[in-house]
Amino acid sequence: MTVSLLEPNRMTVIKSLIAAVALTVGAAVQAATIVPVSAVGSSSFPGYDDFYAIDQGAGADTSDWASFGQGAGSSLNLDLGAVYALSSVSVTDRVTSGGGNLSYSGGTTDFTTSFSLTVFSDGSFATAVGAPVVFTKPVPVGPTGVASFLDTFALGLTGRYIQYTVLAAGVSNNPGLSNISFEGTAVPEPQTWLLLVAGFGLVGVASRRRTAATA
């Protein structure tokens, strides 16, 4: 029996596809900083819009999202853009409380002392997946800058749609955030794993056929 000249080419294509999928999986497991791609607040004080909680670049450190008199119960629905295994969350509380937005004031009357993070099944934020994870943080004493309002917490959640909810805050009833971000790794989609498994299967079949053809 003879071996078709097409067989080596087919094997090369299959191996190239497997390598490409493997690279995708490898990139997914590398830890990275995750900034939500969208944020929708339960309410927003005029001039303190919800997108300020996730903005980046110049002025981002002194731009706040503030709820509109909601106090405890204020929430922010976050879309991370993909499913991630989250290992930590960093939250910078409002840094403009008592002043105007886009300018550091260091006031703490709106400071959030307790909040929760909840994973939801989709972008409607109608069905929670698991129980909320609750965090507490002390009010900064004598804050000297934006860093005084930053807290980082270990996390063990997996999901794309995360709701941040204020559980307890200061007396001014306009709690919010200057910034929120996560650390974690992307979770490969099921189709990626299926392609990888199928690729290895095709290599195995092709190898057996080559062995049989040359026997």
LOVEXZA-439274 format. One record per residue (C-alpha): residue number from 1; residue in one letter; x, y, z. Coordinates in nm, 4 decimals, always signed. Layout:
// LOVEXZA-439274
seq->NUM&type->A&x->X&y->Y&z->Z
...
//
This chain:
// LOVEXZA-439274
seq->1&type->M&x->+0.0000&y->+0.0000&z->+0.0000
seq->2&type->T&x->+0.1110&y->+0.3580&z->-0.0626
seq->3&type->V&x->+0.0753&y->+0.6711&z->+0.1449
seq->4&type->S&x->-0.1095&y->+0.9621&z->-0.0151
seq->5&type->L&x->+0.0975&y->+1.2782&z->-0.0592
seq->6&type->L&x->-0.1981&y->+1.4662&z->+0.0848
seq->7&type->E&x->-0.1620&y->+1.2921&z->+0.4210
seq->8&type->P&x->+0.1481&y->+1.4842&z->+0.5435
seq->9&type->N&x->-0.0121&y->+1.8140&z->+0.4399
seq->10&type->R&x->-0.3310&y->+1.7245&z->+0.6243
seq->11&type->M&x->-0.1290&y->+1.6363&z->+0.9330
seq->12&type->T&x->+0.0525&y->+1.9686&z->+0.9124
seq->13&type->V&x->-0.2770&y->+2.1592&z->+0.8966
seq->14&type->I&x->-0.4221&y->+1.9663&z->+1.1898
seq->15&type->K&x->-0.1116&y->+2.0209&z->+1.4017
seq->16&type->S&x->-0.1149&y->+2.3918&z->+1.3169
seq->17&type->L&x->-0.4771&y->+2.4159&z->+1.4280
seq->18&type->I&x->-0.3976&y->+2.2360&z->+1.7535
seq->19&type->A&x->-0.1055&y->+2.4716&z->+1.8161
seq->20&type->A&x->-0.3271&y->+2.7743&z->+1.7569
seq->21&type->V&x->-0.5958&y->+2.6478&z->+1.9939
seq->22&type->A&x->-0.3320&y->+2.5569&z->+2.2549
seq->23&type->L&x->-0.1924&y->+2.9101&z->+2.2371
seq->24&type->T&x->-0.5433&y->+3.0470&z->+2.2942
seq->25&type->V&x->-0.5862&y->+2.8285&z->+2.6014
seq->26&type->G&x->-0.2397&y->+2.9228&z->+2.7277
seq->27&type->A&x->-0.3127&y->+3.2932&z->+2.6928
seq->28&type->A&x->-0.6386&y->+3.2484&z->+2.8814
seq->29&type->V&x->-0.4701&y->+3.1088&z->+3.1922
seq->30&type->Q&x->-0.2363&y->+3.4069&z->+3.2338
seq->31&type->A&x->-0.3442&y->+3.6417&z->+3.5121
seq->32&type->A&x->-0.4369&y->+3.9928&z->+3.4078
seq->33&type->T&x->-0.6079&y->+4.3082&z->+3.5324
seq->34&type->I&x->-0.9719&y->+4.3103&z->+3.4238
seq->35&type->V&x->-1.1529&y->+4.6401&z->+3.3811
seq->36&type->P&x->-1.5289&y->+4.6055&z->+3.3236
seq->37&type->V&x->-1.6396&y->+4.7031&z->+2.9748
seq->38&type->S&x->-1.9637&y->+4.8566&z->+3.1011
seq->39&type->A&x->-2.1195&y->+4.9740&z->+3.4272
seq->40&type->V&x->-2.4867&y->+5.0548&z->+3.4894
seq->41&type->G&x->-2.5757&y->+5.2128&z->+3.8220
seq->42&type->S&x->-2.9078&y->+5.1814&z->+4.0038
seq->43&type->S&x->-2.9023&y->+5.5620&z->+4.0022
seq->44&type->S&x->-2.6506&y->+5.8390&z->+3.9410
seq->45&type->F&x->-2.6183&y->+6.1820&z->+4.0981
seq->46&type->P&x->-2.6084&y->+6.4473&z->+3.8207
seq->47&type->G&x->-2.2509&y->+6.4814&z->+3.6983
seq->48&type->Y&x->-2.1407&y->+6.1624&z->+3.8770
seq->49&type->D&x->-2.2284&y->+5.9082&z->+3.6074
seq->50&type->D&x->-2.1825&y->+5.5337&z->+3.6433
seq->51&type->F&x->-1.9119&y->+5.5094&z->+3.3743
seq->52&type->Y&x->-1.6778&y->+5.7043&z->+3.6031
seq->53&type->A&x->-1.6425&y->+5.3851&z->+3.8121
seq->54&type->I&x->-1.4579&y->+5.2117&z->+3.5280
seq->55&type->D&x->-1.2984&y->+5.4973&z->+3.3307
seq->56&type->Q&x->-0.9266&y->+5.4840&z->+3.2645
seq->57&type->G&x->-0.6567&y->+5.7336&z->+3.1711
seq->58&type->A&x->-0.6055&y->+6.0973&z->+3.2695
seq->59&type->G&x->-0.8362&y->+6.2118&z->+3.5477
seq->60&type->A&x->-0.9718&y->+5.8637&z->+3.6221
seq->61&type->D&x->-0.8385&y->+5.8715&z->+3.9791
seq->62&type->T&x->-1.0496&y->+6.1737&z->+4.0690
seq->63&type->S&x->-1.3726&y->+6.0930&z->+3.8861
seq->64&type->D&x->-1.6527&y->+5.9313&z->+4.0872
seq->65&type->W&x->-1.9756&y->+5.7490&z->+4.0290
seq->66&type->A&x->-2.2199&y->+5.8534&z->+4.3008
seq->67&type->S&x->-2.5674&y->+5.7137&z->+4.3551
seq->68&type->F&x->-2.8536&y->+5.9608&z->+4.3854
seq->69&type->G&x->-2.9572&y->+5.9553&z->+4.7526
seq->70&type->Q&x->-2.9993&y->+5.5759&z->+4.7644
seq->71&type->G&x->-2.7543&y->+5.5041&z->+5.0443
seq->72&type->A&x->-2.7388&y->+5.1341&z->+5.1276
seq->73&type->G&x->-2.8807&y->+4.9372&z->+4.8371
seq->74&type->S&x->-2.7082&y->+5.1427&z->+4.5700
seq->75&type->S&x->-2.5729&y->+4.9059&z->+4.3080
seq->76&type->L&x->-2.3594&y->+4.8898&z->+3.9963
seq->77&type->N&x->-2.4065&y->+4.6177&z->+3.7329
seq->78&type->L&x->-2.0726&y->+4.5301&z->+3.5736
seq->79&type->D&x->-2.0056&y->+4.3448&z->+3.2486
seq->80&type->L&x->-1.6501&y->+4.2101&z->+3.2316
seq->81&type->G&x->-1.6798&y->+4.1314&z->+2.8608
seq->82&type->A&x->-1.5996&y->+3.7595&z->+2.9043
seq->83&type->V&x->-1.6034&y->+3.4907&z->+3.1727
seq->84&type->Y&x->-1.3147&y->+3.5177&z->+3.4187
seq->85&type->A&x->-1.1924&y->+3.3301&z->+3.7231
seq->86&type->L&x->-1.1446&y->+3.6252&z->+3.9576
seq->87&type->S&x->-0.8737&y->+3.6131&z->+4.2239
seq->88&type->S&x->-0.9036&y->+3.9667&z->+4.3668
seq->89&type->V&x->-1.0976&y->+4.2908&z->+4.3452
seq->90&type->S&x->-0.9661&y->+4.6446&z->+4.3927
seq->91&type->V&x->-1.2092&y->+4.9197&z->+4.4862
seq->92&type->T&x->-1.1328&y->+5.2892&z->+4.5199
seq->93&type->D&x->-1.4120&y->+5.4583&z->+4.7117
seq->94&type->R&x->-1.5398&y->+5.8042&z->+4.6301
seq->95&type->V&x->-1.2600&y->+6.0602&z->+4.6544
seq->96&type->T&x->-1.4671&y->+6.3700&z->+4.5733
seq->97&type->S&x->-1.7270&y->+6.3469&z->+4.8514
seq->98&type->G&x->-1.8016&y->+6.6949&z->+4.9825
seq->99&type->G&x->-1.6554&y->+6.8622&z->+4.6752
seq->100&type->G&x->-1.7097&y->+6.8637&z->+4.3006
seq->101&type->N&x->-1.6504&y->+6.5682&z->+4.0740
seq->102&type->L&x->-1.3144&y->+6.5427&z->+3.8942
seq->103&type->S&x->-1.1302&y->+6.7013&z->+4.1863
seq->104&type->Y&x->-0.9965&y->+6.5200&z->+4.4939
seq->105&type->S&x->-1.1553&y->+6.6413&z->+4.8195
seq->106&type->G&x->-1.0897&y->+6.3519&z->+5.0596
seq->107&type->G&x->-1.4317&y->+6.3680&z->+5.2268
seq->108&type->T&x->-1.5618&y->+6.0500&z->+5.3917
seq->109&type->T&x->-1.9316&y->+6.1240&z->+5.4572
seq->110&type->D&x->-2.0281&y->+5.8993&z->+5.1612
seq->111&type->F&x->-1.7690&y->+5.6290&z->+5.2299
seq->112&type->T&x->-1.8888&y->+5.2705&z->+5.1817
seq->113&type->T&x->-1.7989&y->+5.0550&z->+5.4813
seq->114&type->S&x->-1.9574&y->+4.7323&z->+5.3540
seq->115&type->F&x->-2.0401&y->+4.6019&z->+5.0074
seq->116&type->S&x->-2.1121&y->+4.2767&z->+4.8284
seq->117&type->L&x->-2.0281&y->+4.1212&z->+4.4930
seq->118&type->T&x->-2.2724&y->+3.8827&z->+4.3268
seq->119&type->V&x->-2.2345&y->+3.6825&z->+4.0058
seq->120&type->F&x->-2.5344&y->+3.6806&z->+3.7705
seq->121&type->S&x->-2.6087&y->+3.4381&z->+3.4897
seq->122&type->D&x->-2.6524&y->+3.6964&z->+3.2139
seq->123&type->G&x->-2.6740&y->+4.0652&z->+3.1327
seq->124&type->S&x->-3.0309&y->+4.0985&z->+3.2564
seq->125&type->F&x->-2.9013&y->+4.0636&z->+3.6146
seq->126&type->A&x->-3.2189&y->+3.8748&z->+3.6998
seq->127&type->T&x->-3.0762&y->+3.5430&z->+3.8222
seq->128&type->A&x->-2.7944&y->+3.5297&z->+4.0758
seq->129&type->V&x->-2.5421&y->+3.2460&z->+4.0648
seq->130&type->G&x->-2.4545&y->+3.1623&z->+4.4242
seq->131&type->A&x->-2.4666&y->+3.3828&z->+4.7306
seq->132&type->P&x->-2.3263&y->+3.7374&z->+4.7501
seq->133&type->V&x->-1.9711&y->+3.7735&z->+4.8835
seq->134&type->V&x->-1.9603&y->+4.0424&z->+5.1524
seq->135&type->F&x->-1.6659&y->+4.2742&z->+5.2287
seq->136&type->T&x->-1.6080&y->+4.5363&z->+5.4953
seq->137&type->K&x->-1.3557&y->+4.8194&z->+5.5055
seq->138&type->P&x->-1.2717&y->+5.0886&z->+5.7579
seq->139&type->V&x->-1.3230&y->+5.4582&z->+5.6964
seq->140&type->P&x->-0.9815&y->+5.6135&z->+5.6237
seq->141&type->V&x->-0.8570&y->+5.8340&z->+5.9039
seq->142&type->G&x->-0.6779&y->+6.1479&z->+5.7892
seq->143&type->P&x->-0.6732&y->+6.0519&z->+5.4190
seq->144&type->T&x->-0.3850&y->+6.2076&z->+5.2295
seq->145&type->G&x->-0.4752&y->+6.1172&z->+4.8720
seq->146&type->V&x->-0.6480&y->+5.8742&z->+4.6392
seq->147&type->A&x->-0.4422&y->+5.5812&z->+4.7726
seq->148&type->S&x->-0.6097&y->+5.6241&z->+5.1135
seq->149&type->F&x->-0.9404&y->+5.5186&z->+4.9533
seq->150&type->L&x->-0.8078&y->+5.2076&z->+4.7766
seq->151&type->D&x->-0.8729&y->+4.8587&z->+4.9162
seq->152&type->T&x->-0.7911&y->+4.5208&z->+4.7600
seq->153&type->F&x->-0.9579&y->+4.1953&z->+4.8621
seq->154&type->A&x->-0.8968&y->+3.8304&z->+4.7746
seq->155&type->L&x->-1.1780&y->+3.6852&z->+4.5689
seq->156&type->G&x->-1.2906&y->+3.3448&z->+4.4456
seq->157&type->L&x->-1.5663&y->+3.4104&z->+4.1944
seq->158&type->T&x->-1.6094&y->+3.3023&z->+3.8337
seq->159&type->G&x->-1.8361&y->+3.4893&z->+3.5975
seq->160&type->R&x->-1.8885&y->+3.7710&z->+3.3511
seq->161&type->Y&x->-2.1742&y->+3.9682&z->+3.5037
seq->162&type->I&x->-2.0973&y->+4.1030&z->+3.8519
seq->163&type->Q&x->-2.3160&y->+4.3251&z->+4.0682
seq->164&type->Y&x->-2.1523&y->+4.5577&z->+4.3204
seq->165&type->T&x->-2.3981&y->+4.6500&z->+4.5993
seq->166&type->V&x->-2.3512&y->+4.8984&z->+4.8838
seq->167&type->L&x->-2.4546&y->+4.7452&z->+5.2175
seq->168&type->A&x->-2.3525&y->+5.0241&z->+5.4549
seq->169&type->A&x->-2.2238&y->+5.3773&z->+5.3937
seq->170&type->G&x->-2.1834&y->+5.7238&z->+5.5407
seq->171&type->V&x->-2.4548&y->+5.9708&z->+5.6329
seq->172&type->S&x->-2.4763&y->+6.1626&z->+5.3047
seq->173&type->N&x->-2.6585&y->+5.8782&z->+5.1224
seq->174&type->N&x->-2.4643&y->+5.9233&z->+4.7985
seq->175&type->P&x->-2.2156&y->+5.6352&z->+4.8105
seq->176&type->G&x->-2.0342&y->+5.5226&z->+4.4983
seq->177&type->L&x->-1.6957&y->+5.4413&z->+4.3523
seq->178&type->S&x->-1.4006&y->+5.6110&z->+4.1959
seq->179&type->N&x->-1.2794&y->+5.2871&z->+4.0402
seq->180&type->I&x->-1.3287&y->+4.9106&z->+4.0449
seq->181&type->S&x->-1.1164&y->+4.6458&z->+3.8732
seq->182&type->F&x->-1.0333&y->+4.2775&z->+3.9126
seq->183&type->E&x->-0.7424&y->+4.0385&z->+3.8802
seq->184&type->G&x->-0.8042&y->+3.7007&z->+3.7238
seq->185&type->T&x->-0.7726&y->+3.4679&z->+3.4276
seq->186&type->A&x->-1.0022&y->+3.4220&z->+3.1309
seq->187&type->V&x->-1.2004&y->+3.0986&z->+3.1230
seq->188&type->P&x->-1.1751&y->+2.9362&z->+2.7764
seq->189&type->E&x->-1.5126&y->+2.8836&z->+2.6134
seq->190&type->P&x->-1.6341&y->+2.5217&z->+2.5806
seq->191&type->Q&x->-1.5897&y->+2.5411&z->+2.2008
seq->192&type->T&x->-1.2166&y->+2.6012&z->+2.2486
seq->193&type->W&x->-1.1736&y->+2.2865&z->+2.4570
seq->194&type->L&x->-1.3797&y->+2.0862&z->+2.2065
seq->195&type->L&x->-1.1573&y->+2.2037&z->+1.9201
seq->196&type->L&x->-0.8455&y->+2.1047&z->+2.1132
seq->197&type->V&x->-0.9803&y->+1.7567&z->+2.1956
seq->198&type->A&x->-1.1055&y->+1.7079&z->+1.8391
seq->199&type->G&x->-0.7659&y->+1.8111&z->+1.7018
seq->200&type->F&x->-0.5823&y->+1.5545&z->+1.9121
seq->201&type->G&x->-0.8349&y->+1.2941&z->+1.8016
seq->202&type->L&x->-0.7737&y->+1.3727&z->+1.4349
seq->203&type->V&x->-0.3987&y->+1.3472&z->+1.4832
seq->204&type->G&x->-0.4456&y->+1.0059&z->+1.6420
seq->205&type->V&x->-0.6656&y->+0.8819&z->+1.3581
seq->206&type->A&x->-0.4285&y->+1.0140&z->+1.0926
seq->207&type->S&x->-0.1293&y->+0.8539&z->+1.2669
seq->208&type->R&x->-0.3028&y->+0.5157&z->+1.2808
seq->209&type->R&x->-0.3931&y->+0.5397&z->+0.9130
seq->210&type->R&x->-0.0336&y->+0.6226&z->+0.8200
seq->211&type->T&x->+0.0933&y->+0.3274&z->+1.0249
seq->212&type->A&x->-0.1554&y->+0.0937&z->+0.8610
seq->213&type->A&x->-0.0699&y->+0.2256&z->+0.5143
seq->214&type->T&x->+0.3029&y->+0.1597&z->+0.5550
seq->215&type->A&x->+0.2656&y->-0.1804&z->+0.7213
//
